[in-house]
Amino acid sequence: MHRIGTLQGQPSTIRSRRAFTLIELVVVIAVMGILVALLSSGVQAAREQSRRVTCSNHLRQQALALQLFHDLSGSLPFGNDRGEGRNQSWASAVLGQLERSELAVQWDRKKAWNDPARNQQLSETVLPVLRCPSSVWDFPGDTDYAGVMGSALASGRSLTGLDINNGVLIGSSPQRRSPIRLTEIVDGTSQTMLIAEVVDRMPAEHGLWADGRNAISHDNGGINVDASGEIFSRHPAGAQVVFADGSVHFLTESMDTSLIGALCSRNGREVIPAID
């Protein structure tokens, strides 16, 4: 009798292979699913971090443009120059400082921002520096950032309508015919908002960079209150703003409303804790 695969007196080296059981197969599939989910979550987090960095850089560029404008003019522009119904935006005032000199030389700030003969077609120009990459909607002339003209949360006078123009990029009025100088920010440029994210507003909601009503008063509560037309972003858990000193900060959705109001105002003389 012949032995296959062995010598006489030695054990066989041939071993049978056991197939996967159903339970083992299910476990392998579950582990693979978890790994794919973790990988996908990590990729999404990395993409959002990249978008947030880009958004932060856009805010810094806008603040720098306003600071350069101040150096040249002795004051910041109005957030909304309402004179004679012009409703001219702070953004159109700094087109040159935003390195869009070809637009700046054509733009007429003595006419209405949407004057059909002068500015309307120009106002539909896409300015990437005024768009947040985390936003959902993109259309000609849109912006995801707004100048901060103040807040009713900052003081009792604001609640009565006596001091609503208590921010930096204010609206012109019969009571206020000149824009803000940096020396008027008595709360300090490092503790006062200049521009904030207000993403995905339609043109009827003043979501156009050339529309002077793209200067907000944050009056209705916290950060990321949807459809409020106030500080709002698509970043998870908060929104980004830039202060008058050019520093960018992330304001969380849990931030106290009185603190938000204090940061929106230039002259409340509040004691404000350190902001990350």
Backbone hydrogen bonds in HBPLUS format (Angstrom, degrees):
<---DONOR---> <-ACCEPTOR-->    atom                        ^
c    i                          cat <-CA-CA->   ^        H-A-AA   ^      H-
h    n   atom  resd res      DA  || num        DHA   H-A  angle D-A-AA Bond
n    s   type  num  typ     dist DA aas  dist angle  dist       angle   num
A0010-GLN N   A0007-LEU O   3.02 MM   3  5.49 163.4  2.05 139.7 138.4     1
A0025-LEU N   A0021-THR O   3.05 MM   4  6.31 156.2  2.11 148.7 155.4     2
A0026-VAL N   A0022-LEU O   2.95 MM   4  6.19 156.7  2.00 148.4 154.5     3
A0027-VAL N   A0023-ILE O   2.98 MM   4  6.23 156.2  2.03 148.9 155.3     4
A0028-VAL N   A0024-GLU O   2.97 MM   4  6.23 160.4  2.01 150.1 154.6     5
A0029-ILE N   A0025-LEU O   2.99 MM   4  6.23 163.4  2.02 150.8 155.1     6
A0030-ALA N   A0026-VAL O   2.92 MM   4  6.13 156.6  1.98 147.6 154.4     7
A0031-VAL N   A0027-VAL O   2.93 MM   4  6.17 160.4  1.96 152.9 157.6     8
A0032-MET N   A0028-VAL O   2.94 MM   4  6.18 161.1  1.98 150.3 155.7     9
A0033-GLY N   A0029-ILE O   2.90 MM   4  6.13 151.5  1.98 145.3 153.5    10
A0034-ILE N   A0030-ALA O   2.96 MM   4  6.26 153.2  2.03 148.4 155.2    11
A0035-LEU N   A0031-VAL O   2.97 MM   4  6.23 160.7  2.00 151.6 156.6    12
A0036-VAL N   A0032-MET O   2.95 MM   4  6.17 157.8  2.00 149.0 154.9    13
A0037-ALA N   A0033-GLY O   2.93 MM   4  6.12 157.3  1.98 145.3 151.8    14
A0038-LEU N   A0034-ILE O   2.87 MM   4  6.11 159.1  1.92 151.6 157.2    15
A0039-LEU N   A0035-LEU O   2.91 MM   4  6.09 158.4  1.96 146.1 152.3    16
A0040-SER N   A0036-VAL O   2.84 MM   4  6.04 162.0  1.87 150.7 155.7    17
A0041-SER N   A0037-ALA O   2.86 MM   4  6.04 160.6  1.90 148.5 154.0    18
A0042-GLY N   A0038-LEU O   2.92 MM   4  6.10 155.6  1.98 145.6 152.3    19
A0043-VAL N   A0039-LEU O   2.94 MM   4  6.20 153.8  2.01 148.8 155.8    20
A0044-GLN N   A0040-SER O   2.93 MM   4  6.18 163.5  1.96 152.8 156.9    21
A0045-ALA N   A0041-SER O   2.91 MM   4  6.10 157.3  1.96 147.4 154.0    22
A0046-ALA N   A0042-GLY O   2.94 MM   4  6.12 155.7  2.00 144.1 150.7    23
A0047-ARG N   A0043-VAL O   2.93 MM   4  6.18 154.2  1.99 148.6 155.8    24
A0048-GLU N   A0044-GLN O   2.92 MM   4  6.16 161.0  1.96 150.5 155.4    25
A0049-GLN N   A0045-ALA O   2.92 MM   4  6.12 155.3  1.98 146.5 153.5    26
A0050-SER N   A0046-ALA O   3.03 MM   4  6.26 153.1  2.11 142.6 149.5    27
A0051-ARG N   A0047-ARG O   2.92 MM   4  6.24 156.1  1.98 148.9 155.7    28
A0052-ARG N   A0048-GLU O   2.83 MM   4  6.05 156.1  1.89 150.3 156.9    29
A0053-VAL N   A0049-GLN O   3.01 MM   4  6.24 153.3  2.08 145.5 152.1    30
A0054-THR N   A0050-SER O   3.05 MM   4  6.33 160.6  2.09 149.1 154.0    31
A0055-CYS N   A0051-ARG O   2.91 MM   4  6.16 160.3  1.95 150.2 155.7    32
A0056-SER N   A0052-ARG O   2.90 MM   4  6.12 156.9  1.95 146.5 152.8    33
A0057-ASN N   A0053-VAL O   2.96 MM   4  6.26 154.8  2.02 149.0 155.6    34
A0058-HIS N   A0054-THR O   2.98 MM   4  6.31 149.8  2.07 148.0 156.5    35
A0059-LEU N   A0055-CYS O   3.06 MM   4  6.41 157.4  2.12 151.8 157.0    36
A0060-ARG N   A0056-SER O   3.06 MM   4  6.37 157.1  2.11 148.8 154.9    37
A0061-GLN N   A0057-ASN O   3.01 MM   4  6.26 158.1  2.06 148.4 153.8    38
A0062-GLN N   A0058-HIS O   3.03 MM   4  6.32 155.6  2.09 149.7 156.1    39
A0063-ALA N   A0059-LEU O   2.96 MM   4  6.22 161.8  2.00 152.3 157.0    40
A0064-LEU N   A0060-ARG O   2.88 MM   4  6.08 160.4  1.92 152.0 157.6    41
A0065-ALA N   A0061-GLN O   2.96 MM   4  6.15 154.7  2.02 143.8 150.6    42
A0066-LEU N   A0062-GLN O   3.06 MM   4  6.38 154.8  2.13 147.4 153.6    43
A0067-GLN N   A0063-ALA O   2.92 MM   4  6.21 152.3  2.00 148.5 156.7    44
A0068-LEU N   A0064-LEU O   2.88 MM   4  6.13 156.9  1.93 152.5 158.4    45
A0069-PHE N   A0065-ALA O   2.96 MM   4  6.19 153.1  2.03 143.6 151.4    46
A0070-HIS N   A0066-LEU O   2.95 MM   4  6.20 153.3  2.03 143.4 150.3    47
A0071-ASP N   A0067-GLN O   2.97 MM   4  6.28 152.0  2.05 144.8 152.2    48
A0072-LEU N   A0068-LEU O   3.09 MM   4  6.38 148.1  2.20 145.7 153.6    49
A0073-SER N   A0069-PHE O   2.84 MM   4  5.96 154.3  1.90 153.7 161.5    50
A0074-GLY N   A0070-HIS O   2.71 MM   4  5.00 148.7  1.81 140.5 144.7    51
A0076-LEU N   A0180-ILE O   2.86 MM 104  5.66 173.8  1.87 166.1 165.2    52
A0079-GLY N   A0170-ILE O   2.64 MM  91  4.88 140.2  1.79 140.2 147.8    53
A0090-TRP N   A0079-GLY O   3.25 MM  11  4.71 131.4  2.50 128.6 121.4    54
A0080-ASN N   A0170-ILE O   3.31 MM  90  6.56 151.2  2.40 129.0 128.5    55
A0172-SER N   A0080-ASN O   2.98 MM  92  6.40 160.6  2.02 162.4 162.8    56
A0081-ASP N   A0088-GLN O   2.88 MM   7  4.92 167.9  1.89 146.9 148.4    57
A0088-GLN N   A0081-ASP O   2.99 MM   7  4.92 151.0  2.08 136.6 132.6    58
A0085-GLY N   A0082-ARG O   2.96 MM   3  5.36 135.3  2.16 151.8 142.4    59
A0086-ARG N   A0083-GLY O   2.96 MM   3  5.68 160.1  2.00 121.8 127.7    60
A0113-TRP N   A0086-ARG O   3.03 MM  27  5.95 156.2  2.09 157.9 151.1    61
A0212-GLY N   A0087-ASN O   2.83 MM 125  4.47 133.8  2.04 144.5 135.2    62
A0093-ALA N   A0090-TRP O   3.19 MM   3  5.16 128.3  2.47  93.0 106.8    63
A0094-VAL N   A0091-ALA O   3.24 MM   3  5.49 143.0  2.39 102.1 111.3    64
A0098-LEU N   A0094-VAL O   2.89 MM   4  6.14 131.8  2.13 146.5 160.6    65
A0098-LEU N   A0095-LEU O   3.18 MM   3  5.00 132.1  2.43  91.0 104.2    66
A0100-ARG N   A0095-LEU O   2.86 MM   5  5.20 156.7  1.92 155.0 154.5    67
A0099-GLU N   A0096-GLY O   3.01 MM   3  5.10 150.8  2.10 108.5 111.5    68
A0103-LEU N   A0100-ARG O   3.02 MM   3  5.56 138.7  2.19 111.3 121.7    69
A0104-ALA N   A0100-ARG O   3.03 MM   4  6.34 158.4  2.08 146.3 153.2    70
A0105-VAL N   A0101-SER O   3.04 MM   4  6.10 159.7  2.08 151.2 152.6    71
A0106-GLN N   A0103-LEU O   3.06 MM   3  5.31 136.7  2.26 103.5 115.7    72
A0107-TRP N   A0103-LEU O   2.91 MM   4  6.01 138.7  2.08 153.3 165.9    73
A0111-LYS N   A0108-ASP O   3.35 MM   3  5.76 164.5  2.38 107.8 112.3    74
A0115-ASP N   A0112-ALA O   3.07 MM   3  4.96 160.9  2.11 114.6 111.4    75
A0118-ARG N   A0115-ASP O   3.18 MM   3  5.49 141.1  2.34 107.0 117.4    76
A0119-ASN N   A0115-ASP O   2.91 MM   4  5.23 131.5  2.15 135.8 150.7    77
A0120-GLN N   A0115-ASP O   2.97 MM   5  5.44 162.1  2.01 143.0 139.1    78
A0123-SER N   A0119-ASN O   2.81 MM   4  5.95 147.2  1.92 157.4 167.7    79
A0124-GLU N   A0121-GLN O   3.23 MM   3  5.57 158.3  2.28 106.8 113.3    80
A0125-THR N   A0122-LEU O   3.03 MM   3  5.61 162.4  2.06 122.0 123.8    81
A0130-LEU N   A0127-LEU O   2.88 MM   3  5.59 162.0  1.91 125.3 131.4    82
A0131-ARG N   A0128-PRO O   3.06 MM   3  5.25 155.3  2.13 117.5 116.2    83
A0144-ASP N   A0130-LEU O   2.88 MM  14  6.13 155.1  1.95 154.9 162.0    84
A0135-SER N   A0132-CYS O   3.10 MM   3  5.58 165.9  2.12 117.3 121.7    85
A0142-ASP N   A0139-PHE O   3.10 MM   3  5.67 156.1  2.16 147.3 143.1    86
A0209-TRP N   A0141-GLY O   3.08 MM  68  6.22 151.6  2.16 158.0 166.7    87
A0143-THR N   A0207-GLY O   3.01 MM  64  5.69 142.7  2.15 138.1 138.1    88
A0198-VAL N   A0144-ASP O   2.94 MM  54  5.31 163.2  1.96 124.1 129.7    89
A0146-ALA N   A0196-ALA O   2.88 MM  50  5.53 159.0  1.92 158.8 166.0    90
A0196-ALA N   A0146-ALA O   2.95 MM  50  5.53 160.6  1.98 156.3 161.6    91
A0147-GLY N   A0214-ASN O   3.32 MM  67  6.61 155.1  2.39 146.4 140.9    92
A0216-ILE N   A0147-GLY O   2.76 MM  69  6.20 143.5  1.89 178.0 165.6    93
A0148-VAL N   A0194-LEU O   3.03 MM  46  5.56 159.0  2.07 142.2 139.0    94
A0169-LEU N   A0148-VAL O   3.15 MM  21  5.60 150.8  2.24 144.4 139.4    95
A0149-MET N   A0216-ILE O   2.80 MM  67  5.64 165.4  1.82 151.1 155.4    96
A0167-GLY N   A0149-MET O   2.71 MM  18  4.32 137.3  1.88 129.4 115.3    97
A0218-HIS N   A0150-GLY O   3.06 MM  68  6.56 144.6  2.19 153.5 144.1    98
A0154-ALA N   A0151-SER O   3.40 MM   3  5.63 166.7  2.42 105.3 108.5    99
A0158-SER N   A0155-SER O   3.13 MM   3  5.26 128.2  2.41  97.4 110.2   100
A0162-LEU N   A0157-ARG O   2.95 MM   5  5.26 140.0  2.11 167.6 156.7   101
A0161-GLY N   A0158-SER O   2.89 MM   3  4.99 156.8  1.95 106.4 113.7   102
A0266-ARG N   A0166-ASN O   2.79 MM 100  6.14 157.4  1.84 164.9 162.3   103
A0173-SER N   A0176-ARG O   2.89 MM   3  4.91 164.8  1.91 139.8 141.2   104
A0176-ARG N   A0173-SER O   2.97 MM   3  4.91 132.9  2.20  96.5 110.2   105
A0184-GLU N   A0181-ARG O   2.89 MM   3  5.45 158.1  1.93 116.8 124.1   106
A0185-ILE N   A0182-LEU O   3.08 MM   3  5.50 164.7  2.11 113.0 117.8   107
A0186-VAL N   A0184-GLU O   2.94 MM   2  5.50 127.1  2.22 107.3  91.6   108
A0188-GLY N   A0185-ILE O   3.00 MM   3  5.56 158.3  2.05 114.3 121.3   109
A0187-ASP N   A0266-ARG O   2.87 MM  79  5.39 150.7  1.96 152.6 149.4   110
A0191-GLN N   A0188-GLY O   3.06 MM   3  5.43 163.7  2.08 114.5 118.3   111
A0245-ASP N   A0189-THR O   3.08 MM  56  4.92 123.5  2.42 129.0 116.8   112
A0244-ALA N   A0192-THR O   2.92 MM  52  5.98 147.4  2.03 170.0 178.1   113
A0193-MET N   A0263-LEU O   2.76 MM  70  5.77 167.0  1.77 160.0 161.1   114
A0194-LEU N   A0242-VAL O   2.86 MM  48  5.82 157.5  1.91 156.9 154.8   115
A0195-ILE N   A0242-VAL O   3.30 MM  47  5.46 159.7  2.34 144.3 150.1   116
A0242-VAL N   A0195-ILE O   2.91 MM  47  5.46 163.7  1.94 157.5 160.1   117
A0197-GLU N   A0240-GLN O   3.12 MM  43  5.94 144.3  2.25 165.9 173.2   118
A0232-PHE N   A0197-GLU O   2.91 MM  35  5.79 156.1  1.97 134.3 141.0   119
A0199-VAL N   A0232-PHE O   3.17 MM  33  6.09 160.1  2.21 136.1 139.4   120
A0205-GLU N   A0202-MET O   2.78 MM   3  5.13 145.7  1.90 111.1 122.5   121
A0207-GLY N   A0202-MET O   3.16 MM   5  5.26 150.0  2.25 129.1 131.4   122
A0206-HIS N   A0203-PRO O   3.01 MM   3  5.05 153.4  2.08 113.8 113.2   123
A0211-ASP N   A0208-LEU O   3.19 MM   3  5.44 149.5  2.29 107.6 116.2   124
A0214-ASN N   A0211-ASP O   2.90 MM   3  5.65 148.0  2.00 125.2 128.2   125
A0224-ASN N   A0231-ILE O   3.04 MM   7  6.17 157.7  2.09 141.8 147.8   126
A0228-SER N   A0225-VAL O   3.25 MM   3  5.84 140.3  2.41 143.2 139.9   127
A0253-GLU N   A0237-ALA O   2.93 MM  16  5.56 149.0  2.02 141.2 138.1   128
A0239-ALA N   A0251-LEU O   2.95 MM  12  5.41 152.6  2.02 146.5 153.6   129
A0251-LEU N   A0239-ALA O   2.76 MM  12  5.41 157.5  1.81 175.4 167.4   130
A0241-VAL N   A0249-HIS O   2.89 MM   8  5.50 157.3  1.95 158.6 166.0   131
A0249-HIS N   A0241-VAL O   2.87 MM   8  5.50 161.9  1.91 155.6 161.4   132
A0243-PHE N   A0247-SER O   2.86 MM   4  5.45 167.3  1.88 157.2 158.3   133
A0246-GLY N   A0243-PHE O   2.93 MM   3  5.43 163.3  1.96 118.8 122.7   134
A0255-MET N   A0252-THR O   3.14 MM   3  5.47 166.5  2.16 112.7 115.8   135
A0259-LEU N   A0256-ASP O   3.11 MM   3  5.37 126.6  2.41 101.6 114.8   136
A0260-ILE N   A0256-ASP O   3.11 MM   4  6.53 153.2  2.19 148.4 156.3   137
A0261-GLY N   A0257-THR O   2.98 MM   4  6.24 164.1  2.00 150.3 153.8   138
A0262-ALA N   A0258-SER O   3.01 MM   4  6.19 152.0  2.09 138.2 145.9   139
A0263-LEU N   A0259-LEU O   2.99 MM   4  6.25 152.8  2.06 149.3 155.8   140
A0264-CYS N   A0260-ILE O   3.04 MM   4  6.30 136.0  2.24 144.3 156.7   141
A0264-CYS N   A0261-GLY O   3.17 MM   3  5.09 129.8  2.44  93.1 106.5   142
